[in-house]
Amino acid sequence: MFINDVEQCQWIRQKFETPGVMQFSSEEKRTLLARLVRSMRFEDFLARKWSSEKRFGLEGCEVMIPALKTIIDKSSEMGIENVILGMPHRGRLNVLANVIRKDLEQIFCQFDPKLEAADEGSGDVKYHLGMYHERINRVTNRNITLSLVANPSHLEAVDPVVQGKTKAEQFYRGDAQGKKVMSILVHGDAAFAGQGVVYETFHLSDLPSYTTNGTVHVVVNNQIGFTTDPRMARSSPYPTDVARVVNAPIFHVNADDPEAVIYVCSVAAEWRNTFNKDVVVDLVCYRRRGHNEMDEPMFTQPLMYKQIHRQVPVLKKYADKLIAEGTVTLQEFEEEIAKYDRICEEAYGRSKDKKILHIKHWLDSPWPGFFNVDGEPKSMTCPATGIPEDVLTHIGEVASSVPLKDFKIHTGLSRILRGRADMIKNRTVDWALAEYMAFGSLLKEGIHVRLSGQDVERGTFSHRHHVLHDQEVDRRTCVPMNHLWPDQAPYTVCNSSLSEYGVLGFELGYAMASPNALVLWEAQFGDFHNTAQCIIDQFISTGQAKWVRHNGIVLLLPHGMEGMGPEHSSARPERFLQMSNDDSDAYPVFTEDFEVSQLYDCNWIVVNCSTPANYFHVLRRQVLLPFRKPLIIFTPKSLLRHPEAKSSFDQMVSGASFQRVIPEDGAAAQTPEQVRRLIFCTGKVYYDLVKERSSQGLEEQVAITRLEQISPFPFDLIKQEAEKYPGAELVWCQEEHKNMGYYDYISPRFMTILSRARPIWYVGRDPAAAPATGNRNTHLVSLKKFLDTAFNLQAFEGKTF
């Protein structure tokens, strides 16, 4: 069992080695039989009605339904009120029907090819969908809330998402010990052992600010050595290997023995709710069909499947046992079957009345009261994101001080705090202070803020310092952000494990629980998000389209070409822009609410802010919008300390708001008719361009406009800027290579808004395989080359666009 605690080992021995512990009353046996009937007859019904449809049935492990219900029953008995489940597709429809209790007609209508989809998104296949349901637990007669989280075909991808949602539900309930909210994760044996995200998720289980106080893991283990004697059934070593690594007890049980399964599951639930630790239940079973109902397993495993076809179904075995011992009669058993068959037939009849398929009926994380009753935003406006100056000053003063007495900080940090105090006196902010003010102001408004990632407490670039450490008392810390106001919302800042996939999934799940929070995940460098690509592709980019699930998670991705090599330079903006769903060829109608409507229609928001003030505003806008969208922010590295990258209080006070585009405001803007070139850019390269323009004395001939919100594309403001300089040559300048960055995204949109009347020339680095060079000199040479081109006013003469 790999447990070092004597008390826990003795507890397990007592549960399994005490003679006669596995005793069931007649009523308990009859309940178990009824649950098996529902589990098996549900699969039989689907097989009869839709014999040629994929459904990823549970045949061979029908006992999983009573197993899950037993875990929920025992947990409810011990005080649990909310259970969040995650699982792959095998058996999902059965779980929806018989554990969550989704209306059967809504499940059956999913099989109707003529059903018209509601205009809610692209949807997903039925065996990926989730569900949320509040009901009475019939065994304990207590209220229970059940959520089955939607999952893509990536079998274990949902694991950290479930844990994040569980943690958030515990946090908002004040359930620090996990006595009210818990999670159950169902795994396949091969995925449990082979998918690295399983280990990443387990690794979070004891980490502060990530622990969910234990999870019950149920492994559907198909790796059985067949034998006619069920006592000789042996499971795959895979789940045992995992348990050894993660230090969790694992209980193997033969799925052909329903009473043993129920007892083990009850013990597992009791273990979790007693010791607040993970536990694994290994259901040793088989898969009666192939990978899905259309698959023929005899092609590759003929001998095994000859054995499987001879297996007597577990329902018949158990019914025969109960009939033989007199617990039920054959007539009672047949009546139970007939009753459930009748329920299915009646639901099937009602399902034919369904004309429209609504994805919102399958929502796994509803937000009561946030939207209208029809699921639409209550308005299409966003208030100004500026705040009163006295609030800015107060937050700045706290950010530049130590709220606790007799707390000795590092001398280097004292210098940083003095620098913050000086900025406050001068009414200016740098990047770190702007972030502090955004977070602090939201806390004042009752919005919980959670920042997670590797080394986020200090900041990868040692700029944040949201957690102070006493230099003389070990492990004594102070979070000044939690000392702003007496009645503020709590601020959580937490260093994660060295994981991207697992941690980003966790934070996504956390953000699912409530719209009234700002949940941020920061990559150590933007380049490293690609190890979490599955979460980005399957959940963040597509979650609303597939599952009508709004999510306001924020990704902070440090990005910038600074000669630091190919793995510390690029957050791969081209990938996020390629997955953005706004149409490059559609000329928009500029209505009064165009800015907000555009945000509502997009699948996510992509920004690259060039000023601390704009960073401040976009963070606040994320919460003040009447809906939630993922926000991707390419954050700076060198700009964190750049002397020019500072903002005035005037850009952040009441009435100010986020600028999607920052137009030229210098000499060129005063005489636009004399401007020969208008350069559009985004992010850090703006400061390189301004410096080079000044050195060449071209302030009146070259205008520079910053694109701060890249997607959805600000067609209206770009049109205004281009029309302001009718005689200017239009250039897009970026520091990234041509086949990366933004050019492929912005170019067709410029052509649309300009009606293809004017070209938008490219200036930047040449196409390349790697995102950046590892040679400092090569980096500087290429920088000088494209800056020279940017201000060579004859560079495009005679060229064809």
C-alpha positions in Angstrom: 0.0 0.0 0.0 3.1 2.3 0.3 1.7 4.1 3.3 4.0 5.1 6.1 1.3 6.0 8.7 0.7 3.1 11.1 -2.8 4.4 12.0 -3.9 4.4 8.4 -2.4 0.9 7.8 -4.3 -0.5 10.8 -7.5 1.2 9.6 -7.2 -0.6 6.2 -6.3 -4.0 7.9 -9.4 -3.7 10.1 -11.6 -3.0 7.1 -10.4 -6.0 5.1 -9.1 -8.6 7.6 -11.8 -8.5 10.2 -13.8 -11.7 9.8 -17.4 -11.2 8.5 -17.0 -7.5 7.6 -18.7 -7.9 4.2 -22.3 -8.4 5.3 -25.2 -7.0 3.5 -28.9 -6.8 4.4 -31.6 -8.1 2.1 -32.6 -4.5 1.3 -29.1 -3.6 0.4 -28.8 -6.6 -1.9 -32.1 -5.7 -3.6 -30.9 -2.1 -4.1 -27.7 -3.4 -5.6 -29.6 -5.7 -7.9 -31.9 -2.9 -9.0 -28.9 -0.7 -9.8 -27.3 -3.5 -11.8 -30.6 -3.9 -13.7 -30.6 -0.2 -14.7 -27.0 -0.2 -15.7 -27.2 -3.3 -17.9 -30.7 -2.7 -19.4 -29.7 0.9 -20.3 -26.9 -0.5 -22.4 -29.1 -3.2 -23.9 -31.8 -0.6 -24.8 -29.3 1.6 -26.6 -27.9 -1.5 -28.4 -31.4 -2.5 -29.6 -32.5 1.0 -30.7 -29.2 2.2 -32.3 -27.2 -0.9 -33.1 -25.0 0.9 -35.6 -24.2 4.0 -33.4 -21.1 4.6 -31.4 -22.0 5.0 -27.7 -18.9 3.6 -25.9 -21.0 1.4 -23.7 -20.2 -0.1 -20.3 -20.7 -3.7 -21.2 -18.3 -5.8 -19.2 -18.1 -3.4 -16.3 -21.8 -2.6 -15.6 -20.9 -2.8 -11.9 -19.3 0.7 -12.2 -22.8 2.3 -11.9 -23.6 0.8 -8.5 -19.9 1.4 -7.6 -20.1 5.2 -8.2 -23.5 5.4 -6.6 -22.1 3.7 -3.5 -19.2 6.1 -3.3 -21.7 9.0 -3.5 -24.1 7.4 -0.9 -21.3 6.9 1.6 -19.9 10.3 1.0 -23.3 11.9 1.4 -23.7 9.9 4.7 -20.4 11.5 5.9 -21.5 15.0 5.1 -20.6 15.6 1.4 -23.0 17.9 -0.4 -21.3 18.4 -3.8 -19.6 15.7 -5.9 -17.7 16.6 -9.1 -17.0 13.8 -11.5 -14.6 13.4 -14.4 -14.4 10.4 -16.8 -13.6 9.3 -20.3 -16.3 8.4 -22.8 -16.7 4.7 -21.9 -19.9 4.4 -19.9 -20.5 8.2 -19.8 -24.1 8.0 -21.1 -24.9 5.3 -18.5 -23.4 7.5 -15.8 -25.4 10.5 -17.0 -28.6 8.4 -17.0 -28.2 6.4 -13.8 -25.8 8.3 -11.6 -26.4 12.0 -12.5 -30.0 11.2 -13.5 -30.1 13.1 -16.8 -33.6 12.9 -18.3 -33.5 9.8 -20.6 -35.4 11.5 -23.4 -32.6 14.1 -23.6 -30.1 11.4 -23.9 -32.1 9.4 -26.5 -32.8 12.4 -28.7 -29.0 12.8 -29.1 -29.2 9.7 -31.4 -31.7 11.4 -33.7 -29.9 12.4 -36.9 -32.8 14.7 -37.9 -32.7 16.8 -34.7 -31.9 20.4 -35.5 -29.2 22.0 -33.5 -30.0 25.2 -31.6 -27.9 28.3 -32.5 -25.6 27.9 -29.5 -22.3 26.7 -31.0 -20.9 23.7 -32.8 -21.7 21.2 -30.1 -20.0 17.9 -29.3 -20.6 14.2 -29.6 -23.0 12.8 -27.0 -20.4 10.8 -25.1 -18.3 13.9 -24.4 -21.0 15.9 -22.8 -21.4 16.9 -19.1 -24.2 17.7 -16.8 -25.1 19.5 -13.5 -28.0 18.3 -11.3 -29.2 19.0 -7.8 -31.3 16.2 -6.3 -32.1 14.2 -3.2 -29.9 11.2 -2.5 -32.4 8.4 -2.0 -30.2 6.4 0.4 -29.4 9.3 2.8 -32.4 11.5 2.0 -30.0 14.5 1.9 -29.5 17.1 -0.9 -26.6 16.3 -3.2 -25.3 18.3 -6.2 -23.6 16.3 -8.9 -21.5 17.6 -11.8 -20.1 15.5 -14.6 -17.5 17.7 -16.4 -17.5 17.6 -20.2 -14.4 16.0 -21.6 -12.8 15.7 -25.1 -11.5 12.4 -26.5 -8.2 13.1 -24.7 -9.0 10.5 -22.1 -7.4 12.0 -18.9 -7.4 15.7 -19.9 -10.4 16.4 -17.6 -8.5 15.2 -14.5 -7.0 18.5 -13.5 -10.1 20.4 -14.6 -12.2 18.5 -12.2 -9.7 19.1 -9.4 -9.6 22.8 -10.1 -13.4 23.1 -10.1 -13.5 21.1 -6.9 -11.0 23.3 -5.2 -13.0 26.4 -6.2 -16.2 25.0 -4.9 -14.5 24.2 -1.6 -13.0 27.7 -1.5 -16.2 29.5 -2.1 -18.0 27.4 0.6 -15.2 27.9 3.1 -14.7 24.2 3.0 -11.0 24.1 3.8 -11.0 20.4 4.8 -13.1 19.1 1.9 -15.9 18.0 4.2 -18.6 19.3 1.8 -17.2 19.0 -1.7 -15.2 16.2 -3.2 -14.2 14.7 -6.6 -14.4 11.3 -8.2 -12.2 10.5 -11.2 -12.9 7.5 -13.5 -10.0 6.2 -15.5 -9.2 3.5 -18.1 -6.3 1.3 -17.0 -4.1 2.1 -19.9 -4.7 5.8 -19.8 -4.3 5.8 -16.0 -0.8 4.4 -16.4 0.2 6.0 -19.7 -1.0 9.6 -19.6 1.4 11.9 -17.9 -1.4 14.4 -16.9 -2.5 11.7 -14.4 0.8 12.1 -12.5 0.7 15.9 -12.8 -2.8 15.9 -11.3 -1.8 13.5 -8.4 1.2 15.7 -7.8 -1.1 18.6 -6.9 -3.0 16.7 -4.3 -0.9 17.7 -1.3 0.3 21.1 -2.6 -1.0 24.2 -0.7 -3.7 26.1 -2.7 -4.2 23.1 -4.9 -5.2 20.2 -2.7 -8.8 19.0 -2.8 -8.4 16.9 0.3 -8.5 13.6 -1.4 -10.1 12.1 -4.5 -11.6 8.7 -5.1 -10.1 7.3 -8.3 -12.0 4.4 -10.0 -10.0 2.5 -12.6 -12.0 0.4 -15.2 -9.3 -2.2 -15.7 -9.7 -4.3 -18.9 -6.3 -6.0 -18.5 -7.7 -9.2 -17.0 -6.2 -12.7 -17.2 -9.2 -14.8 -18.0 -10.1 -17.8 -15.8 -13.2 -19.7 -14.9 -12.4 -19.0 -11.3 -13.1 -15.3 -10.5 -10.8 -15.5 -7.5 -7.9 -16.0 -9.9 -8.7 -12.9 -11.9 -5.6 -10.8 -11.9 -5.4 -7.2 -12.8 -2.8 -5.3 -14.9 0.2 -4.1 -12.9 -0.4 -0.6 -14.3 -2.7 0.9 -11.6 -0.4 -0.5 -8.9 2.6 1.2 -10.6 0.7 4.5 -10.5 -0.3 4.1 -6.8 3.3 3.4 -5.9 4.4 6.6 -7.5 1.6 8.8 -6.0 1.6 7.1 -2.5 -2.1 6.3 -2.5 -3.7 3.0 -1.4 -5.1 0.9 -4.2 -7.9 -1.6 -3.7 -8.2 -4.3 -6.4 -11.6 -5.9 -6.7 -13.2 -8.4 -9.1 -16.0 -6.6 -11.1 -17.8 -10.0 -11.3 -18.4 -9.8 -7.6 -20.9 -6.9 -7.1 -21.0 -7.2 -3.3 -17.3 -7.1 -3.1 -17.2 -4.0 -5.4 -19.8 -2.2 -3.3 -18.0 -3.0 0.0 -14.6 -1.8 -1.4 -16.2 1.4 -2.8 -17.8 2.1 0.5 -14.4 1.7 2.2 -12.7 3.9 -0.4 -15.3 6.7 0.2 -14.9 6.3 4.0 -11.0 6.5 3.6 -11.2 9.7 1.6 -13.6 11.4 4.0 -11.7 10.2 7.1 -8.1 10.9 6.1 -8.6 13.4 3.3 -6.3 11.5 1.0 -6.5 10.0 -2.5 -7.5 6.4 -2.9 -7.7 4.1 -6.0 -10.3 1.4 -6.6 -9.2 -1.0 -9.4 -12.3 -2.6 -11.0 -10.9 -5.7 -12.6 -13.2 -6.4 -15.5 -13.3 -6.9 -19.3 -14.7 -5.1 -22.3 -17.4 -7.1 -24.0 -17.1 -5.1 -27.2 -14.1 -3.5 -28.9 -12.9 0.1 -28.6 -16.5 1.1 -29.6 -19.5 -0.6 -30.9 -18.3 -0.4 -34.5 -15.0 -2.1 -33.7 -14.3 -5.8 -34.2 -11.8 -6.9 -31.5 -11.6 -10.5 -32.9 -9.3 -9.1 -35.6 -6.5 -8.8 -33.1 -7.5 -10.6 -30.0 -9.3 -13.7 -31.1 -8.6 -16.0 -28.1 -9.4 -13.4 -25.5 -12.7 -12.5 -27.2 -13.7 -16.1 -27.5 -13.4 -16.2 -23.7 -15.3 -12.9 -23.3 -18.2 -14.1 -25.5 -18.6 -17.1 -23.1 -18.7 -14.9 -20.0 -22.0 -14.9 -18.2 -23.2 -11.2 -17.6 -22.7 -10.1 -14.1 -26.4 -9.2 -13.7 -27.5 -12.8 -14.4 -24.8 -14.2 -12.1 -25.9 -11.9 -9.3 -29.6 -12.4 -9.9 -29.2 -16.2 -9.8 -27.3 -15.8 -6.5 -30.0 -13.8 -4.9 -32.8 -16.0 -6.2 -31.0 -19.1 -5.0 -30.6 -17.6 -1.5 -34.2 -16.4 -1.4 -33.5 -12.7 -1.3 -35.6 -12.1 -4.4 -37.8 -14.2 -6.5 -37.5 -14.8 -10.3 -40.8 -12.9 -10.7 -39.5 -9.9 -8.7 -36.3 -9.8 -10.8 -38.3 -9.9 -14.1 -40.6 -7.2 -12.9 -37.6 -5.0 -12.1 -36.3 -5.5 -15.6 -39.8 -4.8 -17.1 -40.2 -1.7 -15.0 -36.9 -0.1 -16.3 -37.5 -1.3 -19.8 -40.9 0.5 -19.7 -39.2 3.7 -18.4 -36.8 3.6 -21.3 -39.6 3.0 -23.9 -41.7 5.9 -22.5 -38.7 8.2 -22.6 -37.9 7.0 -26.1 -41.4 8.0 -27.2 -41.0 11.4 -25.6 -37.7 11.9 -27.3 -39.3 11.8 -30.7 -41.2 15.0 -29.8 -37.9 16.9 -29.5 -37.3 19.1 -32.5 -34.3 21.1 -31.4 -31.1 20.0 -29.6 -30.1 22.4 -26.9 -26.4 22.2 -25.8 -27.2 24.4 -22.7 -29.2 21.4 -21.3 -25.8 19.7 -20.9 -24.0 22.6 -19.1 -21.8 21.3 -16.3 -21.1 24.6 -14.5 -24.1 26.9 -14.5 -23.7 30.4 -13.0 -27.2 31.2 -11.5 -28.1 34.9 -11.8 -25.1 35.9 -13.9 -27.0 35.7 -17.3 -30.6 36.3 -18.1 -33.0 33.3 -17.8 -32.4 32.6 -21.5 -28.6 32.5 -21.0 -27.9 35.8 -22.7 -25.9 38.7 -21.1 -27.9 41.2 -19.1 -26.4 44.0 -21.2 -24.0 44.6 -24.0 -22.1 47.4 -22.4 -18.9 47.6 -20.3 -18.4 50.4 -17.8 -15.2 52.4 -17.8 -12.4 50.5 -16.1 -10.6 53.5 -14.4 -10.8 54.0 -10.6 -10.6 57.0 -8.2 -7.1 58.3 -7.6 -7.4 57.9 -3.9 -7.9 54.1 -4.4 -4.8 54.0 -6.7 -2.8 55.9 -4.1 -3.9 53.6 -1.2 -3.1 50.4 -3.1 0.3 51.9 -4.1 1.1 52.7 -0.5 0.3 49.2 0.7 2.3 47.8 -2.2 5.3 49.8 -1.1 5.1 48.8 2.6 5.2 45.8 5.0 1.8 45.6 6.8 3.1 43.3 9.6 5.2 44.5 12.6 8.6 43.2 13.3 8.8 41.7 9.9 12.3 41.9 8.4 12.5 41.8 4.6 15.5 41.4 2.3 17.5 44.5 1.7 17.1 44.2 -2.1 13.4 44.1 -1.6 13.5 47.3 0.5 15.0 49.0 -2.5 12.1 47.8 -4.7 9.5 49.0 -2.2 11.2 52.4 -2.0 11.1 52.6 -5.8 7.3 51.9 -5.6 6.8 54.6 -3.1 8.7 57.1 -5.3 6.5 56.2 -8.2 3.3 56.8 -6.2 4.6 60.2 -5.2 5.1 61.0 -8.9 1.7 59.5 -9.9 3.3 56.9 -12.1 3.3 53.1 -12.3 5.4 50.5 -13.9 4.2 47.1 -15.0 4.2 45.4 -11.6 2.5 48.3 -9.8 -0.2 48.5 -12.5 -0.9 44.8 -12.0 -1.0 45.4 -8.2 -3.5 48.1 -8.7 -5.7 46.1 -11.0 -5.8 43.2 -8.5 -6.2 45.4 -5.5 -9.1 47.4 -7.0 -11.0 44.2 -7.9 -10.5 42.8 -4.4 -12.0 46.0 -3.1 -15.0 45.3 -5.3 -15.5 41.9 -3.8 -13.8 40.0 -6.7 -11.6 37.1 -5.7 -8.3 37.1 -7.5 -6.2 33.9 -7.9 -2.8 34.0 -9.6 -1.1 30.6 -10.2 2.0 29.3 -12.0 5.7 28.6 -11.5 7.3 31.1 -9.2 4.5 33.6 -9.6 4.7 34.8 -6.0 8.0 36.5 -6.7 7.6 36.6 -10.4 9.9 34.9 -12.9 11.7 38.2 -13.5 11.8 39.1 -9.8 9.4 42.0 -10.4 6.2 41.0 -8.5 7.0 40.1 -4.9 3.4 39.5 -3.8 4.6 37.3 -1.0 7.2 38.8 1.5 9.4 36.4 3.4 10.8 37.2 6.9 14.6 37.0 6.7 14.9 35.9 10.3 11.9 33.7 11.0 11.6 30.6 8.8 8.5 30.2 6.8 7.0 33.5 8.1 5.4 35.2 5.1 3.2 38.2 4.4 0.8 38.9 1.5 0.3 42.7 1.6 -2.5 42.4 -1.0 -4.6 40.8 1.7 -4.2 43.8 4.0 -5.8 46.5 1.7 -9.2 46.8 3.3 -11.0 45.1 6.2 -13.8 43.7 4.1 -12.0 43.0 0.8 -12.2 39.7 -1.2 -9.3 37.3 -0.6 -6.2 37.2 -2.8 -4.7 33.9 -3.6 -1.2 33.8 -5.1 0.4 30.3 -5.3 3.5 28.8 -6.8 2.5 25.7 -8.7 4.4 22.5 -9.3 6.6 22.3 -12.3 3.7 21.6 -14.6 1.9 23.4 -17.4 -0.7 20.8 -18.6 -1.9 19.8 -15.1 -1.8 23.3 -13.6 -3.5 25.1 -16.5 -6.2 22.5 -16.5 -6.6 23.0 -12.8 -7.0 26.8 -13.2 -9.4 26.4 -16.0 -11.6 24.2 -13.8 -11.2 26.8 -11.0 -12.5 29.5 -13.3 -15.5 27.4 -14.2 -16.9 27.6 -10.7 -17.8 31.3 -10.6 -17.9 34.3 -12.9 -17.1 36.6 -10.0 -13.4 35.9 -9.8 -10.3 36.8 -11.8 -8.3 33.5 -12.3 -4.9 33.9 -13.9 -2.3 31.3 -15.0 1.2 32.7 -15.8 3.7 30.6 -17.8 7.3 30.9 -16.6 8.0 31.9 -20.2 5.3 32.1 -22.8 7.2 29.4 -24.8 6.3 26.8 -22.2 2.5 26.9 -22.8 2.9 24.4 -25.5 3.2 21.5 -23.0 -0.4 22.5 -22.0 -1.6 22.7 -25.6 -4.3 20.1 -25.0 -6.0 22.3 -22.5 -5.7 25.3 -24.8 -7.0 23.5 -27.8 -9.7 21.3 -26.4 -11.0 23.4 -23.5 -10.0 27.1 -23.7 -10.3 27.8 -27.4 -13.4 25.7 -28.1 -15.1 25.2 -24.7 -18.0 27.6 -25.3 -18.6 26.4 -28.9 -18.7 22.7 -27.8 -20.3 22.9 -24.4 -21.8 26.5 -24.1 -19.4 27.0 -21.2 -18.2 30.5 -20.6 -14.9 30.9 -18.9 -12.9 34.0 -18.0 -9.5 32.4 -17.4 -6.5 34.7 -18.1 -3.2 33.4 -19.6 -0.2 35.6 -18.9 2.5 34.6 -21.4 5.8 36.4 -21.2 6.9 37.1 -24.8 9.5 39.1 -26.6 12.6 38.8 -28.9 15.5 39.7 -26.7 18.3 37.4 -27.8 17.4 34.7 -25.1 17.2 31.8 -27.5 14.4 29.8 -29.1 12.8 28.6 -25.9 12.7 31.9 -24.0 11.3 34.3 -26.6 8.0 33.4 -28.2 4.6 32.7 -26.7 3.6 31.7 -30.3 1.0 34.4 -30.9 0.4 33.0 -34.4 -1.2 29.9 -32.9 -3.7 31.7 -30.7 -4.6 34.0 -33.7 -5.0 31.1 -36.0 -7.6 29.6 -33.6 -9.5 32.9 -33.2 -12.9 32.7 -34.8 -13.4 36.2 -36.2 -13.9 36.3 -40.0 -11.0 38.1 -41.8 -13.2 38.7 -44.9 -16.4 40.0 -43.4 -16.7 43.8 -43.4 -18.3 44.5 -40.1 -21.2 46.8 -39.3 -20.1 49.5 -36.8 -23.0 49.6 -34.4 -23.0 51.6 -31.1 -22.1 48.5 -29.1 -19.6 47.1 -31.7 -16.7 46.9 -29.3 -18.6 44.8 -26.7 -20.6 42.8 -29.3 -17.3 41.8 -31.0 -16.0 40.5 -27.8 -19.1 38.5 -27.1 -19.0 36.9 -30.6 -15.3 35.8 -30.3 -14.0 32.6 -28.8 -11.2 34.4 -26.9 -9.5 37.7 -26.6 -5.8 38.2 -27.6 -3.9 41.3 -26.5 -0.4 42.5 -26.4 -0.3 45.7 -24.2 2.5 48.2 -24.6 1.7 50.3 -21.4 1.2 49.4 -17.8 -2.1 51.4 -17.8 -3.5 49.3 -20.6 -2.5 46.1 -18.8 -4.4 47.5 -15.8 -7.5 48.2 -17.8 -7.7 44.9 -19.7 -7.5 43.0 -16.4 -10.3 45.0 -14.9 -12.3 44.8 -18.1 -12.1 41.0 -17.9 -14.3 41.1 -14.8 -16.5 44.1 -15.7 -17.7 42.6 -19.0 -21.3 41.2 -18.8 -20.0 37.8 -20.0 -16.8 35.8 -19.8 -14.2 35.0 -22.4 -10.7 33.6 -22.1 -8.1 36.3 -22.2 -4.7 35.7 -23.7 -2.1 38.4 -22.7 1.4 38.4 -24.2 3.2 40.0 -21.3 6.6 41.7 -21.4 10.0 40.9 -20.0 12.4 43.8 -20.6 9.6 46.3 -20.5 9.1 45.4 -16.8 12.0 47.7 -16.1 12.1 49.9 -19.2 12.3 53.5 -18.2 9.8 54.5 -20.9 7.3 51.8 -20.1 5.5 53.7 -17.4 2.0 55.1 -17.1 0.6 58.1 -15.4 -2.3 58.0 -12.9 -4.1 60.1 -15.5 -4.4 57.1 -17.7 -5.9 55.0 -14.9 -8.3 57.2 -13.0 -12.1 57.2 -13.3 -13.3 57.7 -16.8 -10.3 56.0 -18.4 -10.6 52.6 -20.1 -8.8 50.0 -22.2 -7.5 51.3 -25.5 -7.8 48.6 -28.2 -5.6 50.8 -30.4 -3.2 53.5 -29.2 -2.8 56.0 -32.1 0.1 58.2 -32.8 0.0 61.3 -30.6 3.2 63.1 -31.5 4.3 65.5 -34.2 3.1 63.2 -37.0 -0.5 63.4 -35.7 -0.5 67.2 -35.8 0.2 67.2 -39.6 -1.2 63.9 -40.9 -1.2 65.1 -44.5 2.6 65.3 -44.4 3.1 61.8 -43.0 4.7 59.5 -45.6 4.6 56.2 -43.6 2.2 54.9 -41.0 3.7 51.9 -39.1 1.3 49.6 -37.2 2.9 47.4 -34.5 2.1 45.7 -31.2 4.0 45.2 -28.0 7.6 45.7 -27.2 8.8 46.5 -30.7 7.0 49.9 -30.4 9.8 51.2 -28.1 12.5 50.1 -30.6 10.6 51.9 -33.3 10.2 55.1 -31.4 13.9 55.1 -30.5 15.0 54.5 -34.1 12.6 57.1 -35.4 14.0 59.7 -33.0 17.6 58.9 -34.0 16.7 59.4 -37.7 14.7 62.6 -37.0 11.6 61.2 -38.7 9.0 62.2 -36.1 6.9 64.3 -38.6 7.2 61.9 -41.5 6.5 58.5 -39.8 3.5 57.8 -37.5 3.5 54.8 -35.3 0.2 53.2 -34.1 -0.1 50.4 -31.6 -2.5 47.5 -32.0 -3.2 46.5 -28.3 -6.1 44.2 -28.9 -5.2 42.0 -31.7 -8.2 39.6 -31.7 -11.0 40.3 -32.1 -9.5 42.7 -34.7 -10.4 46.4 -34.1 -11.7 47.1 -37.6 -13.3 50.4 -36.7 -10.2 52.0 -35.1 -7.8 50.7 -37.8 -10.1 52.2 -40.4 -10.0 55.5 -38.6 -6.2 55.5 -38.4 -5.7 54.6 -42.0 -8.1 57.3 -43.2 -6.4 59.9 -41.0 -3.2 59.5 -43.1 -4.5 59.2 -46.6 -1.1 59.8 -48.3 0.9 57.5 -46.0 2.4 54.1 -46.9 1.0 51.4 -44.5 3.5 49.1 -42.9 3.1 46.3 -40.4 6.3 45.9 -38.3 6.9 43.0 -35.9 10.0 41.6 -34.2 8.9 38.0 -34.8 9.7 36.0 -37.9 7.4 36.5 -40.9 5.8 33.1 -40.7 5.1 33.7 -37.0 3.8 36.5 -34.9 0.8 38.5 -36.3 1.3 39.3 -39.9 -0.7 36.4 -41.4 -3.6 37.3 -39.1 -3.7 41.1 -39.5 -2.9 41.2 -43.3 -6.2 39.9 -44.7 -8.1 42.0 -42.1 -6.3 45.1 -43.2 -7.2 44.3 -46.8 -10.9 43.9 -45.8 -11.2 47.1 -43.9 -9.3 49.0 -46.6 -11.3 47.4 -49.4 -8.0 46.3 -50.8 -7.3 49.8 -52.0 -3.9 50.1 -50.1 -1.3 47.5 -49.4 0.0 46.7 -45.9 3.7 46.0 -46.3 5.6 43.6 -44.0 8.7 44.7 -42.0 10.3 42.2 -39.6 12.5 39.2 -39.5 12.6 36.7 -42.4 10.7 33.4 -42.1 12.5 30.8 -40.0 12.0 27.3 -38.4 12.9 28.3 -34.9 11.2 31.3 -33.2 14.5 33.0 -32.2 18.2 32.8 -32.4 20.4 31.7 -29.6 23.2 34.0 -30.7 23.2 37.5 -29.2 25.0 39.1 -32.1 22.7 37.5 -34.7 19.7 38.8 -32.7 21.1 42.4 -32.8 22.0 42.3 -36.5 18.5 41.1 -37.5 17.0 43.8 -35.2 19.0 46.6 -36.9 18.1 45.2 -40.3 14.4 45.4 -39.9 14.5 48.8 -38.1 16.5 50.2 -41.0 13.8 48.9 -43.4 11.0 50.3 -41.2 12.4 53.8 -41.7 13.7 53.5 -45.2 11.0 55.5 -47.0 12.1 54.2 -50.4 12.1 50.5 -49.3 8.9 49.5 -51.2 9.2 51.8 -54.2 8.6 49.8 -57.4 7.5 46.7 -55.5 4.3 44.9 -56.2 2.2 43.9 -53.2 
